[in-house]
């Protein structure tokens, strides 16, 4: 299905003051949005909604995600082993979310945890909903850990002064040993 030029057009030339709803430059090509996606024919708008959302987020804006994370478009990721040689995107990829590449976005942010606003964008949710999910998951995890006998015993020994709380590096090392089948008490 082709998008009519009356709705969206492309040019390599700087559009300057061309009258349009929104415009964006990606890899030297300008995309000019001539009509808001809400005014597009339903079947065309549905077919290209996620692409339009990430090219022209202001046209869909209902919430400010307030995230300074770098978010990478799947189409802009070059040399991806999960895409065929000439493919712009791989929508079947497990790292593909609504036009974005999760893996490239995490790497672009030096593998630091992404802000809830960025996570909301990946999944098409509001930032508040992602915060609710995060809070509920964290609470569940804390309750499960608090009920674990081994953790209770360890914390009792810490409070009695028989043990010190391990550093984050030591905890990571314990987890790595457990994953590899080693003993946690070593």
N, CA and C of each residue as an Amber inpcrd file, in Angstrom:
protein
   558
   0.8470000  -1.1660000   0.0000000   0.0000000   0.0000000   0.0000000
   0.9050000   1.2460000   0.0000000   0.7280000   2.0900000  -0.9720000
   1.5360000   3.2960000  -1.1210000   0.8450000   4.4780000  -0.4550000
   1.6350000   5.3370000   0.1810000   1.0940000   6.5460000   0.8130000
   1.0240000   7.6400000  -0.2560000  -0.1340000   8.2290000  -0.4560000
  -0.2450000   9.3170000  -1.4470000   0.6390000  10.5110000  -1.0690000
   1.2220000  11.1700000  -2.0710000   2.0790000  12.3380000  -1.8370000
   1.3250000  13.4840000  -1.1730000   0.0130000  13.4740000  -1.2620000
  -0.7760000  14.5280000  -0.6180000  -0.7850000  14.3750000   0.9060000
  -0.4210000  13.1700000   1.3980000  -0.3650000  12.9170000   2.8390000
   1.0660000  13.0030000   3.3680000   2.0000000  12.4150000   2.6080000
   3.3990000  12.3560000   3.0360000   4.2800000  12.3440000   1.7920000
   5.2970000  13.2060000   1.7840000   6.2250000  13.2170000   0.6470000
   7.6550000  13.2450000   1.1620000   8.5850000  12.9270000   0.2760000
   9.9930000  12.8510000   0.6340000  10.8090000  13.6800000  -0.3460000
  11.8820000  14.3130000   0.1570000  12.7680000  15.0930000  -0.6890000
  14.1690000  15.1130000  -0.0770000  15.1680000  15.2000000  -0.9290000
  16.5450000  15.3440000  -0.4460000  16.8840000  16.8210000  -0.2390000
  16.1120000  17.7000000  -0.8650000  16.3380000  19.1410000  -0.7430000
  15.7600000  19.6600000   0.5630000  16.4440000  20.6260000   1.1620000
  15.9440000  21.2620000   2.3840000  14.5940000  21.9010000   2.0820000
  13.5300000  21.4990000   2.8010000  12.2020000  22.0130000   2.4860000
  11.9870000  23.4710000   2.8800000  12.9040000  24.0230000   3.6740000
  12.7800000  25.4310000   4.0650000  11.4440000  25.7150000   4.7120000
  10.6830000  26.6110000   4.1260000   9.3990000  27.0280000   4.6920000
   8.2100000  26.3680000   4.0090000   8.4000000  25.1900000   3.4430000
   7.2940000  24.4800000   2.8150000   6.2120000  24.2620000   3.8600000
   4.9780000  24.5650000   3.4820000   3.8740000  24.4330000   4.4220000
   3.5160000  22.9590000   4.6040000   3.6480000  22.4820000   5.8340000
   3.3050000  21.0990000   6.1590000   3.0140000  21.0180000   7.6560000
   2.4130000  19.9180000   8.0700000   2.0780000  19.7090000   9.4760000
   3.3470000  19.5140000  10.2990000   4.2800000  18.7200000   9.7710000
   5.5390000  18.4330000  10.4520000   6.5460000  17.9470000   9.4230000
   7.8290000  18.0210000   9.7540000   8.8740000  17.5200000   8.8610000
  10.0270000  17.0090000   9.7030000  10.7430000  16.0160000   9.1340000
  11.8670000  15.4220000   9.8330000  12.8860000  14.9700000   8.7900000
  14.1670000  15.0810000   9.1600000  15.2370000  14.6460000   8.2650000
  15.8570000  13.3800000   8.8420000  15.8860000  12.3000000   8.0540000
  16.4860000  11.0320000   8.4590000  17.4810000  10.6280000   7.3810000
  18.7460000  10.5400000   7.7700000  19.8100000  10.1440000   6.8520000
  19.8130000  10.9660000   5.5650000  19.6120000  12.2850000   5.6990000
  19.6930000  13.1850000   4.5540000  18.4420000  13.2750000   3.7000000
  17.3760000  12.5870000   4.0870000  16.1080000  12.6490000   3.3470000
  15.0570000  13.2810000   4.2470000  14.3770000  14.2910000   3.7170000
  13.3220000  14.9730000   4.4620000  11.9890000  14.2750000   4.2240000
  11.2800000  13.9870000   5.2980000   9.9160000  13.4620000   5.2210000
   8.9920000  14.6070000   5.6090000   8.0540000  14.9280000   4.7320000
   7.1270000  16.0310000   4.9580000   5.7300000  15.4790000   5.1900000
   5.1880000  15.7170000   6.3640000   3.8440000  15.2650000   6.7100000
   2.8720000  16.3840000   6.3310000   2.0250000  16.1390000   5.3290000
   1.1300000  17.1780000   4.8200000  -0.2180000  17.1990000   5.5280000
  -0.6590000  16.0550000   6.0580000  -1.9020000  15.9830000   6.8190000
  -1.6480000  15.1840000   8.0820000  -2.2560000  15.5880000   9.1670000
  -2.1180000  14.8550000  10.4300000  -2.6040000  13.4230000  10.2310000
  -1.9460000  12.4510000  10.8440000  -2.3530000  11.0420000  10.6850000
  -3.8140000  10.7890000  11.0360000  -4.3740000  11.6040000  11.9230000
  -5.7870000  11.4200000  12.2810000  -6.7090000  11.7740000  11.1190000
  -6.1920000  12.5240000  10.1180000  -6.9920000  12.9030000   8.9470000
  -6.7460000  11.9640000   7.7630000  -5.8940000  10.9560000   7.9410000
  -5.5810000  10.0100000   6.8740000  -6.7090000   8.9930000   6.7400000
  -6.8390000   8.3670000   5.5680000  -7.7960000   7.2550000   5.4560000
  -7.4360000   6.1780000   6.4850000  -8.4340000   5.5950000   7.0910000
  -8.2420000   4.6680000   8.2020000  -7.2610000   3.5360000   7.8840000
  -7.4180000   2.8800000   6.7170000  -6.5690000   1.7270000   6.4010000
  -5.1110000   2.1380000   6.1960000  -4.8640000   3.3080000   5.6320000
  -3.4870000   3.7840000   5.4320000  -2.8820000   4.1720000   6.7770000
  -3.6640000   4.8760000   7.5880000  -3.1760000   5.2940000   8.9080000
  -2.8310000   4.0830000   9.7710000  -3.6500000   3.0470000   9.7330000
  -3.3840000   1.8460000  10.5320000  -2.1330000   1.1240000  10.0420000
  -1.9580000   1.0460000   8.7260000  -0.8080000   0.3330000   8.1760000
   0.5170000   1.0000000   8.5290000   0.5150000   2.3240000   8.6480000
   1.7700000   3.0490000   8.8750000   1.8310000   3.7530000  10.2250000
   0.9240000   3.4310000  11.1240000   0.8410000   4.1590000  12.3920000
   2.1450000   4.1440000  13.1830000   2.7560000   2.9830000  13.3690000
   3.9710000   2.9590000  14.1980000   5.1160000   3.6960000  13.5270000
   5.2050000   3.6440000  12.1990000   6.2590000   4.3810000  11.5000000
   6.0390000   5.8860000  11.6530000   4.8020000   6.3050000  11.4860000
   4.4730000   7.7260000  11.6250000   4.7100000   8.2050000  13.0520000
   4.3820000   7.3480000  14.0070000   4.5440000   7.7210000  15.4130000
   5.9800000   8.0800000  15.7340000   6.9150000   7.3030000  15.1940000
   8.3030000   7.5620000  15.5330000   8.9540000   8.6110000  14.6520000
   8.3950000   8.8630000  13.4770000   8.9100000   9.9620000  12.6560000
   8.3440000  11.3000000  13.1200000   7.0760000  11.2950000  13.4830000
   6.3890000  12.5340000  13.8400000   5.6670000  12.3960000  15.1810000
   6.4060000  12.2120000  16.2640000   5.7470000  11.9780000  17.5570000
   4.8750000  13.1440000  18.0090000   5.2060000  14.3600000  17.5900000
   4.4060000  15.5160000  18.0000000   2.9730000  15.4190000  17.4730000
   2.7920000  14.7540000  16.3460000   1.4600000  14.6130000  15.7590000
   0.5860000  13.6640000  16.5650000   1.2000000  12.8520000  17.4090000
   0.4680000  11.8930000  18.2370000   0.5350000  12.2620000  19.7070000
   1.2520000  13.3130000  20.0070000   1.6260000  13.6120000  21.3850000
   0.4110000  13.7790000  22.2880000   0.3570000  12.9440000  23.2870000
  -0.6400000  13.0710000  24.3320000   0.0390000  13.1370000  25.6910000
   1.3490000  12.8360000  25.6990000   2.0870000  12.8130000  26.9520000
   3.5450000  13.1580000  26.6910000   4.1490000  13.8550000  27.6280000
   5.5730000  14.1620000  27.5380000   6.3250000  13.0810000  28.2990000
   7.1880000  12.3350000  27.5950000   7.9070000  11.2380000  28.2280000
   9.0940000  11.7140000  29.0520000   9.5370000  12.9540000  28.8720000
  10.6300000  13.5370000  29.6530000  11.8220000  12.6080000  29.8060000
  12.2530000  12.0150000  28.7360000  13.3870000  11.1120000  28.7930000
  14.5190000  11.6660000  27.9460000  15.7230000  11.6370000  28.5010000
  16.8950000  12.1110000  27.7620000  17.6830000  10.9480000  27.1730000
  17.1140000   9.7520000  27.2590000  17.7840000   8.5850000  26.6950000
  17.8430000   8.7070000  25.1770000  18.8570000   8.1040000  24.6010000
  18.9580000   8.0070000  23.1570000  18.1230000   6.8040000  22.7420000
  17.1830000   7.0140000  21.8290000  16.3230000   5.9500000  21.3470000
  16.6120000   5.7740000  19.8630000  16.9510000   4.5570000  19.4450000
  17.3960000   4.2860000  18.0670000  16.3010000   3.6560000  17.2190000
  16.0710000   4.2310000  16.0520000  15.1530000   3.6390000  15.0910000
  15.7680000   2.3740000  14.5240000  14.9880000   1.3370000  14.3610000
  15.4780000   0.1000000  13.7730000  16.0460000   0.3730000  12.3790000
  15.3640000   1.2110000  11.6100000  15.7900000   1.4930000  10.2400000
  17.1490000   2.1910000  10.1770000  17.5420000   2.8680000  11.2480000
  18.8210000   3.5780000  11.2270000  19.9850000   2.7270000  11.7400000
  19.6910000   1.5110000  12.2290000  20.7350000   0.6250000  12.7250000
  21.3510000  -0.1090000  11.5340000  22.6190000   0.1410000  11.3050000
  23.3290000  -0.4860000  10.1860000  24.0680000  -1.7230000  10.6810000
  24.3580000  -2.6460000   9.8070000  25.1160000  -3.8700000  10.1090000
  24.4950000  -4.6980000  11.2250000  23.1810000  -4.7480000  11.2580000
  22.4960000  -5.5650000  12.2600000  22.4600000  -7.0130000  11.7840000
  22.9600000  -7.9560000  12.5970000  22.9540000  -9.3580000  12.1670000
  21.5530000  -9.9600000  12.1130000  20.5780000  -9.2650000  12.6630000
  19.2090000  -9.7820000  12.6900000  18.3750000  -9.3110000  11.4980000
  18.9840000  -8.5090000  10.6110000  18.2870000  -8.0230000   9.4180000
  18.9440000  -8.6210000   8.1820000  18.1300000  -8.8410000   7.1600000
  18.7240000  -9.2640000   5.8960000  19.4880000  -8.0740000   5.3230000
  20.3480000  -8.3340000   4.4070000  21.3130000  -7.3420000   3.9230000
  20.7000000  -5.9930000   3.5040000  19.5900000  -6.0380000   2.8030000
  19.0210000  -4.7960000   2.2700000  17.7540000  -4.3510000   3.0020000
  17.4130000  -5.0110000   4.0850000  16.1870000  -4.6750000   4.8170000
  16.3710000  -3.4110000   5.6400000  15.3730000  -2.5610000   5.6080000
  15.3810000  -1.3550000   6.4460000  15.0760000  -1.7130000   7.8970000
  14.0950000  -2.6090000   8.0890000  13.6650000  -3.0230000   9.4210000
  13.4570000  -4.5260000   9.4470000  13.4750000  -5.0760000  10.6460000
  13.1020000  -6.4700000  10.8480000  12.0380000  -6.4850000  11.9280000
  10.7920000  -6.4460000  11.5040000   9.6880000  -6.3780000  12.4560000
   9.4750000  -7.6820000  13.2130000  10.1260000  -8.7370000  12.7670000
  10.0190000 -10.0320000  13.4480000  11.0880000 -10.1810000  14.5390000
  12.0280000  -9.2590000  14.6110000  13.1310000  -9.3180000  15.5720000
  12.5990000  -9.1760000  17.0020000  13.1720000  -9.9300000  17.9140000
  12.7490000  -9.8600000  19.3220000  13.1180000  -8.5200000  19.9610000
  14.0360000  -7.7710000  19.3520000  14.4590000  -6.4720000  19.8920000
  13.6820000  -5.3030000  19.2720000  12.7820000  -5.5970000  18.3420000
  12.0170000  -4.5660000  17.6300000  10.7870000  -4.1800000  18.4340000
  10.6440000  -2.8900000  18.7050000   9.4780000  -2.3850000  19.4280000
   8.9810000  -1.1120000  18.7610000   7.8430000  -1.2090000  18.1100000
   7.1790000  -0.0270000  17.5470000   8.1300000   0.8500000  16.7270000
   8.9550000   0.2310000  15.9080000   9.8710000   0.9670000  15.0480000
  11.2360000   1.2320000  15.6580000  11.4070000   0.8800000  16.9160000
  12.6660000   1.1330000  17.6200000  13.4330000  -0.1630000  17.8460000
  14.7340000  -0.0340000  17.9980000  15.5860000  -1.1800000  18.3270000
  15.9920000  -1.0510000  19.7950000  15.5120000  -1.9690000  20.6180000
  15.8090000  -1.9320000  22.0480000  17.3050000  -2.1220000  22.2860000
  17.8940000  -3.1090000  21.6280000  19.3080000  -3.4120000  21.8450000
  20.1980000  -2.2270000  21.4890000  19.9660000  -1.6140000  20.3370000
  20.7750000  -0.4630000  19.9220000  20.5570000   0.7130000  20.8720000
  19.3380000   0.8910000  21.3660000  19.0470000   1.9880000  22.2900000
  19.7690000   1.7960000  23.6180000  19.7960000   0.5660000  24.1120000
  20.5110000   0.2850000  25.3630000  22.0020000   0.5310000  25.1700000
  22.5520000   0.0440000  24.0620000  23.9750000   0.2510000  23.7910000
  24.2990000   1.7270000  23.6140000  23.4160000   2.4780000  22.9790000
  23.6490000   3.9100000  22.7650000  23.6720000   4.6820000  24.0830000
  23.0640000   4.1200000  25.1050000  23.0420000   4.7500000  26.4280000
  24.0550000   4.0970000  27.3620000  25.1370000   3.5800000  26.7830000
  26.2270000   2.9520000  27.5390000  25.7410000   1.8490000  28.4640000
  24.7320000   1.1160000  28.0180000  24.1720000  -0.0330000  28.7480000
  23.6360000   0.3440000  30.1330000  23.3430000   1.6140000  30.3260000
  22.7410000   2.0590000  31.5820000  21.2380000   1.7850000  31.5370000
  20.6070000   1.5990000  32.6790000  19.1580000   1.3710000  32.6690000
  18.4380000   2.5350000  31.9940000  17.4420000   2.2000000  31.1890000
  16.6780000   3.2320000  30.5010000  15.6440000   3.8320000  31.4420000
  15.3260000   5.0840000  31.1920000  14.3070000   5.7750000  31.9860000
  12.9380000   5.1640000  31.7010000  12.0340000   5.3070000  32.6370000
  10.6940000   4.7590000  32.4540000  10.0030000   5.3610000  31.2280000
  10.3140000   6.6150000  30.9090000   9.7360000   7.2410000  29.7200000
  10.1620000   6.5360000  28.4470000  11.4160000   6.1220000  28.3800000
  11.9020000   5.3920000  27.2010000  11.2440000   4.0240000  27.1160000
  11.1210000   3.3600000  28.2340000  10.4740000   2.0500000  28.2550000
   9.0110000   2.1890000  27.8300000   8.3690000   3.2520000  28.2780000
   6.9810000   3.5080000  27.8790000   6.8760000   3.6560000  26.3680000
   7.8180000   4.3680000  25.7740000   7.8130000   4.5390000  24.3160000
   7.9550000   3.2190000  23.5880000   8.8300000   2.3460000  24.0750000
   9.0400000   1.0510000  23.4310000   7.7520000   0.2360000  23.3870000
   6.9600000   0.3330000  24.4330000   5.7730000  -0.5130000  24.5440000
   4.4670000   0.2080000  24.2590000   4.5410000   1.4880000  23.9170000
   3.3250000   2.2240000  23.5850000   2.4180000   2.4480000  24.7730000
   3.0120000   2.5860000  25.9390000   2.2560000   2.8200000  27.1690000
   2.5570000   4.2220000  27.6870000   1.7730000   4.6560000  28.6480000
   2.0720000   5.9390000  29.2780000   3.1890000   5.7370000  30.2980000
   3.8760000   6.8090000  30.5940000   4.9450000   6.7410000  31.5920000
   4.3770000   6.3330000  32.9590000   3.1760000   6.8250000  33.2710000
   2.5490000   6.4850000  34.5470000   2.2340000   4.9980000  34.6370000
   1.7750000   4.3960000  33.5040000   1.4520000   2.9650000  33.5160000
   2.7210000   2.1360000  33.7110000   3.8030000   2.5380000  33.0600000
   5.0730000   1.8260000  33.2250000   5.5350000   1.9430000  34.6750000
   5.3490000   3.1140000  35.2870000   5.7270000   3.2960000  36.6920000
   4.9020000   2.3810000  37.5900000   3.5970000   2.2370000  37.2980000
   2.7450000   1.3430000  38.0790000   3.2260000  -0.0990000  37.9790000
   3.5590000  -0.5300000  36.7510000   4.0320000  -1.8980000  36.5390000
   5.3520000  -2.1130000  37.2800000   6.2630000  -1.1400000  37.1570000
   7.5640000  -1.2210000  37.8290000   7.3860000  -1.3190000  39.3470000
   6.5330000  -0.4780000  39.9080000   6.3020000  -0.4620000  41.3500000
   5.7200000  -1.7890000  41.8300000   4.7480000  -2.3190000  41.0870000
   4.1290000  -3.5970000  41.4690000   5.1410000  -4.7380000  41.3760000
   5.9550000  -4.7460000  40.3240000   6.9610000  -5.8100000  40.1650000
   8.0140000  -5.7310000  41.2580000   8.4340000  -4.5170000  41.5710000
   9.4470000  -4.3340000  42.6180000   8.9070000  -4.7980000  43.9780000
   7.6570000  -4.4410000  44.2600000   7.0360000  -4.8460000  45.5230000
   6.9530000  -6.3720000  45.6020000   6.5420000  -7.0100000  44.5000000
   6.4390000  -8.4730000  44.4750000   7.8040000  -9.1150000  44.7010000
   8.8360000  -8.5830000  44.0480000  10.1830000  -9.1200000  44.1980000
  10.6810000  -8.9660000  45.6320000  10.4580000  -7.8050000  46.2270000
  10.8900000  -7.5700000  47.6120000  10.1870000  -8.5260000  48.5630000
   8.8750000  -8.7240000  48.3670000   8.1330000  -9.6390000  49.2340000
   8.6250000 -11.0800000  49.0860000   8.9360000 -11.4920000  47.8500000
   9.4600000 -12.8420000  47.6390000  10.8330000 -13.0020000  48.2830000
  11.6820000 -11.9980000  48.1320000  13.0060000 -12.0660000  48.7380000
  12.9160000 -12.0520000  50.2620000  12.0150000 -11.2330000  50.7940000
  11.8720000 -11.1420000  52.2560000  11.3940000 -12.4620000  52.8580000
  10.6400000 -13.2410000  52.0740000  10.1410000 -14.5230000  52.5650000
  11.1250000 -15.6700000  52.3820000  12.2170000 -15.4480000  51.7040000
  13.2060000 -16.4980000  51.4650000  14.0010000 -16.7590000  52.7390000
  14.0500000 -18.0390000  53.1660000  14.7250000 -18.4040000  54.4200000
  16.2240000 -18.0980000  54.3800000  16.8610000 -18.3290000  53.2500000
  18.2980000 -18.0840000  53.1360000  18.5990000 -16.5960000  53.3160000
  17.7850000 -15.7600000  52.7250000  17.9930000 -14.3090000  52.8540000
  17.7250000 -13.8680000  54.2960000  16.6880000 -14.4170000  54.8970000
  16.3920000 -14.0710000  56.2890000  17.5520000 -14.4560000  57.1980000
  18.1010000 -15.6410000  56.9770000  19.2340000 -16.1070000  57.7810000
  20.4590000 -15.2110000  57.5590000  20.7370000 -14.8770000  56.3080000
  21.8700000 -14.0200000  55.9840000  21.7260000 -12.6510000  56.6530000
  20.5250000 -12.0530000  56.5390000  20.3040000 -10.7350000  57.1490000
  20.4110000 -10.7840000  58.6710000  19.9600000 -11.8690000  59.2670000
  20.0940000 -12.0080000  60.7330000  21.5660000 -12.0100000  61.1210000
  22.4020000 -12.7170000  60.3350000  23.8380000 -12.7400000  60.6180000
  24.4780000 -11.3750000  60.3980000  23.9840000 -10.6270000  59.4340000
  24.4960000  -9.2680000  59.2030000  24.1650000  -8.3920000  60.4010000
  22.9080000  -8.4480000  60.8540000  22.4970000  -7.6030000  61.9730000
  23.1750000  -7.9950000  63.2780000  23.5600000  -9.2590000  63.4230000
  24.2470000  -9.7080000  64.6310000  25.7490000  -9.4470000  64.5390000
  26.2200000  -8.9490000  63.4080000  27.6270000  -8.6240000  63.2520000
  28.5040000  -9.7810000  62.8350000  27.9320000 -10.9150000  62.5120000
  28.7200000 -12.0790000  62.0980000  29.1450000 -11.9830000  60.6330000
  28.4450000 -11.1650000  59.8500000  28.7560000 -10.9870000  58.4290000
  28.6270000  -9.5290000  58.0610000  29.3040000  -9.1680000  56.9520000
  29.1480000  -7.8230000  56.3930000  28.3170000  -7.9260000  55.1230000
  27.6290000  -6.8610000  54.8160000  26.8480000  -6.8400000  53.5840000
  27.8220000  -6.8370000  52.4090000  27.6460000  -7.7410000  51.4560000
  28.5700000  -7.7990000  50.3190000  28.4180000  -6.5790000  49.4030000
  29.5180000  -6.2700000  48.7330000  29.4940000  -5.1570000  47.7750000
  28.7120000  -5.5890000  46.5300000  28.2840000  -4.6340000  45.7000000
  27.5940000  -5.0090000  44.4580000  28.4360000  -5.9380000  43.5870000
  29.7530000  -5.7300000  43.5580000  30.6190000  -6.6080000  42.7640000
  30.6110000  -8.0390000  43.3180000  30.6140000  -8.1640000  44.6380000
  30.5820000  -9.4930000  45.2470000  29.2360000 -10.1810000  44.9630000
  28.1600000  -9.4150000  45.0080000  26.8380000  -9.9700000  44.7120000
  26.8010000 -10.4650000  43.2660000  27.3350000  -9.6500000  42.3570000
  27.3870000 -10.0490000  40.9430000  28.2060000 -11.3200000  40.7760000
  29.3050000 -11.4190000  41.5140000  30.1590000 -12.6090000  41.4430000
  29.4100000 -13.8380000  41.9770000  28.6560000 -13.6680000  43.0840000
  27.8640000 -14.7710000  43.6380000  26.8440000 -15.2470000  42.6040000
  26.1800000 -14.2960000  41.9610000  25.1480000 -14.6450000  40.9690000
  25.7860000 -15.3670000  39.7870000  26.9200000 -14.8720000  39.3260000
  27.6190000 -15.5020000  38.2000000  28.0050000 -16.9360000  38.5490000
  28.5100000 -17.1590000  39.7680000  28.8740000 -18.5090000  40.1950000
  27.6470000 -19.4120000  40.2520000  26.5400000 -18.8600000  40.7420000
  25.3080000 -19.6590000  40.8450000  24.8140000 -20.0430000  39.4500000
  24.9090000 -19.1290000  38.5070000  24.4740000 -19.4160000  37.1280000
  25.3520000 -20.4980000  36.5220000  26.6330000 -20.4770000  36.8190000
  27.5740000 -21.4570000  36.2560000  27.5800000 -22.7610000  37.0510000
  26.7900000 -22.8220000  38.0920000  26.7090000 -24.0650000  38.8760000
  27.6520000 -24.1370000  40.0510000  28.3240000 -23.0320000  40.3590000
  29.2440000 -23.0080000  41.4900000  28.4820000 -22.8580000  42.8020000
  29.1960000 -22.9810000  43.8710000  28.6000000 -22.8380000  45.1950000
  28.5400000 -21.3800000  45.5910000  27.4520000 -20.9770000  46.1960000
  27.2650000 -19.5930000  46.6430000  28.0900000 -19.2860000  47.8770000
  28.4720000 -20.2890000  48.6440000  29.1680000 -20.0390000  49.9080000
  30.6740000 -19.9240000  49.7530000  31.1920000 -20.1170000  48.5440000
  32.6470000 -20.0460000  48.3200000  33.1750000 -18.6650000  48.5630000
